[in-house]
Every structure is written in structure tokens, then in C-alpha cells.
Amino acid sequence: MENQVTNNANALRLFFTDEVFVVKDESMQKRSVSNPEPVFAAGNVAVAVENKTVLDTETARIPEIKSTTEPKVYPQAPEIPRIAEEPVPEKVFKFLGGNKKSVLILVNDQQHDVSTEQGRELLRKIVKAIDLGTPDFAVLNYANYKGTDYIELHRFFKPHIMLSFGVEIAELKLNLSWQDEIIIHDSTKIIFAPNLHHLDSDIIAKKKLWGHLQKIK
């Protein structure tokens, strides 16, 4: 069967003999859109969401966080006062002489102030041999100050020369040894000899002492 659809003007006149008029139909006018809906755009939505998030973050008020427990307050330990060490009082010695030339002479006699008569006479000869007078030296009877060490004696008398008659090195707590030679300790020249009373009758000991005294004159 042949296609009967055609738009040929001559052919149409064969079938339509009546006049055709074109009339405008007002009811067929396009309805105007008063509120056009926005076109959906993914980019705009993303920007809007981001702006809203920023706005909400800026305007939102963060509630105050309250601790469920109160902070513990520890009492401060009382300050312990420092106990200052009390200074050791300087020992005071009773001696004979003036010690102007800082010469300390130790004797050791429990029965006499210095020694027997023989011992005292020997001491007078000794100090005279080295040109010393009574104001120049100090004579201390160590028997009255047992246990006193060299440090205490040196602190008080500050001797340049010390002659020890009958007082041993161990008693003075000196870590030294006597070998019949002058000992120089803390710039002090020290000579050890027997007790004055015994020294007076010991010729060999007196000769050794005399040799040492000549070196310190």
C-alpha cells in the first residue's frame, strides 16, 4: 500500500475543497513562569554548603567544658631551716714568753711548769745560742694540753720555727717521720729532740741538736 502522507499543495487541494482559515487560539498561549526554579548546579551547591559551614562555625557558640572533678590542692611542705654549723671556738693556750719572732718551744713535763732545774738551764743555753730573748719565743707545756694537734698549735701561734722537746710526731698528728733532719711543714721549720731533762745528759743528742740550731740561726 502506498504512503498516503504528503505535503504537496496541489495534492492537498484535491481532497480539501473547502476554505481553511487560521485562527489564533488564545487558550493555547504559553503559560508564563512567574517563579522560575533555579537551575541545579553541582558547583553552586558545593560553594553554598561550604559557605554555610563556615558561617555556622563562626556563629556557633562552643559550650564551656566543665571539669567533673575539682583540681587537687596539695599543701606546701614547711621549709626546713638550715642549721648553721657553729664555729669551733679557737683553743686558747697559756704560755711563757712573748712570741714576737714566732718561735714555738714545746716542753713535756707533768710535774714542772717547764722542766727540772737541769732542763731549764739547758733551755736558757739553747735560746741564747740562737740569739733569742724571752719576748721572742713562746714556751708551751704540752702536758697541760694533751691531744692538741699541730693544726691547733699552728692556728694559734703561727710559728716559723718549732722546737719540740719530749713531744712526739704522733701526738701532734703529723704524717711525718723524724730522721734527725729539720722538717719543713707548712713553711714551719720543726726540730724534734728528747725531753729537756733527759737531753741534758745525752751528749750525742745535744750535738745533733746543736747542728740543727746552727741551720736556723
MARFITI-230508 format. One record per residue: residue in three letters; x, y, z of N, C-alpha, C in turn. Coordinates in steps of 0.1 Angstrom, whole numbers, plus 2048, in hexadecimal, padded with zeros to 3 digits. Layout:
ALAXYZXYZXYZ/...
***
This chain:
MET8097F480080080080080980C800/GLU8068167F880E8227F680C82B802/ASN81683380581683D81080D84880C/GLN80384A8137F98558107FC862816/VAL80786381E80B86F82581287881B/THR80E88581981488E81081289C815/ASN81B8A481081A8B381381A8BB806/ASN8178B47FB8168BB7EE80A8C37EE/ALA80B8D07EB7FF8D97EB7F58D57E0/ASN7F98D17D57F08CD7CA7E88C17CE/ALA7EF8B87D57E88AC7D97DE8AE7E4/LEU7E18B77EC7D88BB7F77CC8C17F2/ARG7CD8C97E87C18D07E27B78C57DD/LEU7BB8BA7D97B28AF7D47A98AA7DF/PHE7AE8AA7EB7A68A47F679F8AF7FE/PHE7A58BB7FF79E8C580779A8D07FE/THR78C8D17FB7878DA7F27818E67F9/ASP77F8E580777A8F080F7858F9812/GLU78290681578C91081979090E828/VAL79C90F82A7A290D8377A791A83D/PHE7A391E8487A792A84F7B092785B/VAL7BB92F85D7C392D8697BF937874/VAL7BA93187F7B593A88A7BF938896/LYS7C294389C7CB9438A77C493F8B4/ASP7C89348BA7C292F8C67C99358D3/GLU7C193E8DA7C79448E67CA93A8F1/SER7C29308F17C39268FC7D091E8FB/MET7D691F8EF7E29178EC7EE91F8EF/GLN7ED92B8F57F99338F880292C903/LYS80E92E90181792890B81592E919/ARG81492592281392A930820930934/SER82093D93982C94493E83093E94B/VAL83D93D94C842938959845943962/SER83E94496D84094F97684B94D980/ASN84D94198385893E98D861933987/PRO86A93797E87292D97887B926983/GLU87B91998288491298B892913987/PRO89B9149918A991598D8AE909987/VAL8B790B97E8BE9009778C78F9981/PHE8C78EC9828CF8E498B8DD8E5986/ALA8E68E998F8F58E998B8FC8E3997/ALA9048D999490C8D299F9168DB9A5/GLY91C8E499D9268ED9A29208F79AC/ASN9148FC9A890D9069B190A8FF9BE/VAL9058F39BE9018EC9CA90D8EA9D3/ALA9198E79CD9258E59D59298F29DC/VAL9298FD9D592C90A9DA92390E9E5/ALA91690B9E390C90F9ED90E9079FA/VAL9108FA9F89128F2A0491F8F7A0C/GLU9298FAA049368FEA0B93490BA12/ASN92C915A0C92A922A12921920A1E/LYS918917A1E90F915A2991790FA35/THR920906A319288FFA3C931909A43/VAL937912A3B93F91CA41937926A49/LEU92B929A44923933A4C91F92CA59/ASP91B91FA58916919A64921917A6E/THR92E915A69939914A7293C921A79/GLU93B92CA7293E939A7793493DA82/THR92793AA7F91D93FA87919936A93/ALA91D929A9191A91FA9B921922AA8/ARG91C921AB3922923AC0926916AC6/ILE932915AC9937908ACF934908ADE/PRO92D8FEAE29298FEAF19358FCAF9/GLU935902B05941901B0E9428F3B14/ILE94E8EEB139518E1B189548E2B27/LYS94C8DBB2E94E8DCB3D9548CFB41/SER95E8D0B4A9648C4B4F95B8BDB59/THR95B8B0B599528A9B629588A8B70/THR9668AAB7196D8AAB7D9748B7B80/GLU9748BBB8C97B8C7B9098A8C4B91/PRO9938CEB8C9A28CBB8D9A68CAB9C/LYS9AF8C0B9E9B48BDBAB9BE8C8BAF/VAL9BD8CDBBB9C78D6BC09CF8CFBCB/TYR9DC8CEBC89E58C7BD19EB8D2BDB/PRO9EB8CFBE89F18D9BF1A008D9BEF/GLNA058E5BF0A148E7BEFA1B8E3BFB/ALAA258DBBF9A2D8D5C04A348E1C0B/PROA348E0C18A3B8EBC1FA4A8EBC1C/GLUA4F8F7C1BA5D8F9C18A668F5C24/ILEA6F8EDC22A788E8C2CA838F2C2E/PROA848F9C39A8F903C3AA9D8FCC3A/ARGAA6902C34AB48FCC34ABB8FFC41/ILEAC18F5C46AC88F6C53AD68FAC50/ALAAD9906C54AE790BC51AF0904C5B/GLUAFB8FFC56B058F9C5EB0C904C67/GLUB0C901C74B1290AC7DB21909C7B/PROB27915C7BB36915C79B3D90FC86/VALB47907C83B4E901C8EB5690CC95/PROB5490ECA2B5C919CA9B6B915CA8/GLUB73920CA6B8191ECA6B8791BCB4/LYSB8F911CB4B9590DCC1B9F918CC5/VALB9E91BCD2BA7925CD8BB191ECE0/PHEBBE922CDFBC991CCE6BCF926CF0/LYSBD4921CFBBDB928D04BEA925D02/PHEBF292FD00C0092CCFCC09937D03/LEUC16935D02C2093ED07C27945CFC/GLYC2A951CFDC31959CF2C28962CEB/GLYC2D968CE0C25972CD8C2296DCCA/ASNC2A964CC5C2795ECB7C28969CAC/LYSC30973CAEC3197ECA4C38979C97/LYSC4196FC98C4796AC8CC4195DC88/SERC36959C8DC2E94DC89C37941C8A/VALC3D93FC96C44933C99C3D92BCA4/LEUC3891FCA1C31918CABC3A90DCB1/ILEC3B90CCBEC43902CC5C398F9CCD/LEUC388EDCC9C308E3CD0C388DBCDA/VALC338DBCE7C398D2CF1C2F8C8CF6/ASNC338BECFDC298B4D01C2D8AFD0F/ASPC278B6D19C2B8B2D27C1E8B3D2F/GLNC1A8A8D35C0D8A8D3DC0F8ADD4B/GLNC1C8AFD50C1F8B2D5DC248C1D5F/HISC288C7D54C2E8D4D54C288DDD49/ASPC298EAD4CC238F3D42C2B8F2D34/VALC388F0D35C408EFD29C488E2D2A/SERC518E0D33C598D4D35C608D5D43/THRC688CBD45C718CCD51C7B8D7D50/GLUC828D9D5BC8C8E4D5BC968E1D50/GLNC9A8D5D4ECA48D2D43C9E8D5D36/GLYC918D1D34C8B8D3D27C898E2D24/ARGC858EAD2FC838F9D2CC908FFD29/GLUC9B8FBD2FCA8901D2CCAD8FED1E/LEUCAA8F1D1ACAD8EED0CCA58F6D02/LEUC998F9D05C90901CFCC9590FCFB/ARGC9A915D06CA0922D06CAC923CFC/LYSCB4918CFDCC0918CF4CBC916CE5/ILECB190FCE3CAC90DCD5CA791ACCF/VALC9F921CD6C9992DCD0CA4938CCE/LYSCAD938CD8CB8941CD7CC193ECCB/ALACC3931CC7CCB92DCBCCC5932CAF/ILECB9933CAECB2938CA2CAD946CA3/ASPCB394ECACCB095CCADCA295FCB0/LEUC9C958CB9C8D95BCBCC8C960CCA/GLYC8496ACCDC8196ECDAC7396ACDE/THRC7096BCEBC62967CEFC5796DCE7/PROC57979CE3C4C97ECDBC4B978CCD/ASPC55971CC9C5596CCBBC4E95FCB9/PHEC4D957CC3C48949CC1C3C947CCB/ALAC3593BCC9C2B937CD2C2E929CD7/VALC2E927CE4C30919CEAC22914CEE/LEUC1F908CE8C12902CECC148F4CF1/ASNC0F8F2CFDC108E4D03C058DCCFE/TYRC088D3CF5BFE8CACEEBF78C1CF7/ALABFD8BED03BF78B5D0CBEA8BBD11/ASNBE88C7D10BDB8CED14BD08CED09/TYRBD48CACFDBCB8CACF2BCC8BDCE9/LYSBCB8B2CF0BCC8A5CEABC18A4CDF/GLYBC589ECD3BBB89DCC9BBB8A8CBF/THRBC28B3CC2BC28BECB9BCB8BBCAD/ASPBC68BDCA1BCE8B9C95BD68C6C8F/TYRBDD8C3C85BE68CDC7FBDD8D9C7A/ILEBD28D5C73BC98DFC6DBC58E9C77/GLUBC18E5C83BBC8EEC8DBC78F7C92/LEUBD38F1C94BDE8F9C98BE2903C8D/HISBE28FFC81BE6908C76BDC913C75/ARGBCF910C77BC591BC75BC7925C80/PHEBCB921C8CBCC92BC97BD9932C96/PHEBE492BC95BF2931C96BF8936C89/LYSBF392FC7EBF9932C71C08933C71/PROC0E928C75C1D928C77C24927C69/HISC2F92EC69C3992CC5EC43921C61/ILEC45920C6EC4E915C74C4890EC7F/METC48901C80C428FAC8BC4D8F0C90/LEUC508F1C9DC5A8E8CA4C518DFCAD/SERC518D2CABC498C9CB3C528C0CBC/PHEC518C2CC9C598BBCD2C508B1CDA/GLYC518A4CD6C4989ACDDC3B898CD8/VALC3789FCCDC2A89ECC7C2C897CBA/GLUC2588BCB8C28883CACC1F887CA0/ILEC24883C94C1D886C88C0E881C88/ALAC0D875C8DBFF86FC8EBF6876C96/GLUBFB87CCA1BF2884CAABEC890CA3/LEUBF4896C9ABF08A2C93BE889EC86/LYSBE6891C84BDE88CC79BE4891C6B/LEUBF1890C6BBF8894C5EBFC887C57/ASNBF9887C4ABFC87BC42C0B87DC3D/LEUC1487DC46C22880C43C2B876C4A/SERC37875C47C4086DC4EC4D875C51/TRPC52873C5DC5E87AC61C6B872C5E/GLNC74877C56C80870C52C8C879C56/ASPC8C87FC61C97888C66C9A893C5C/GLUC8F898C55C918A3C4CC868ADC4E/ILEC888BAC4BC7E8C4C4DC728C1C43/ILEC668C1C49C5A8BFC41C548CDC3D/ILEC518CFC31C4A8DBC2DC3B8D7C29/HISC328DCC31C248D8C2FC1C8E5C31/ASPC148E8C26C0C8F4C26C15900C29/SERC20901C22C2A90CC23C2F90DC32/THRC2D903C3AC32903C48C3E8F9C49/LYSC498FEC4EC558F5C50C538EFC5E/ILEC538E1C5EC508DAC6AC5D8D1C6E/ILEC608D2C7AC6B8C9C80C668C1C8C/PHEC688B4C8BC648ACC96C708A7C9E/ALAC6E8A7CABC798A4CB4C7489DCC1/PROC7C896CC9C76890CD5C7289ACDF/ASNC6B895CEAC6789ECF5C738A5CFA/LEUC728B2CFEC7D8BAD02C858B4D0E/HISC7F8AED17C868A8D22C8F89CD1E/HISC8A894D15C91889D0FC9C88ED06/LEUC99898CFECA289ECF4CAF8A3CFB/ASPCAD8A8D06CB98AFD0DCC48A4D10/SERCC0898D11CCB88ED14CCE885D07/ASPCC8888CFCCCA881CF0CD3889CE7/ILECE0886CE7CEA88ECDFCE888CCD0/ILECE5881CCBCE387FCBDCD6886CB8/ALACCC886CBFCBF88DCBCCC289CCBC/LYSCCA8A1CC6CCD8AFCC6CD58B4CBA/LYSCDE8ABCB6CE68AFCAACDE8B0C9D/LYSCD48A7C9CCCB8A7C90CC38B3C91/LEUCBE8B6C9DCB58C2C9ECBD8CFC9B/TRPCC98CFC9FCD28DBC9DCD48DDC8E/GLYCD68D2C86CD78D3C78CCB8D9C71/HISCBF8D5C76CB28DAC70CB08E8C73/LEUCB48ECC80CB28FAC84CBB904C7C/GLNCC68FFC78CCF908C6FCC990BC62/LYSCC0902C5DCBA904C50CAE90DC50/ILECA9910C5CC9D918C5DCA0926C63/LYSCAD928C66CB0935C6CCAE941C63/
***
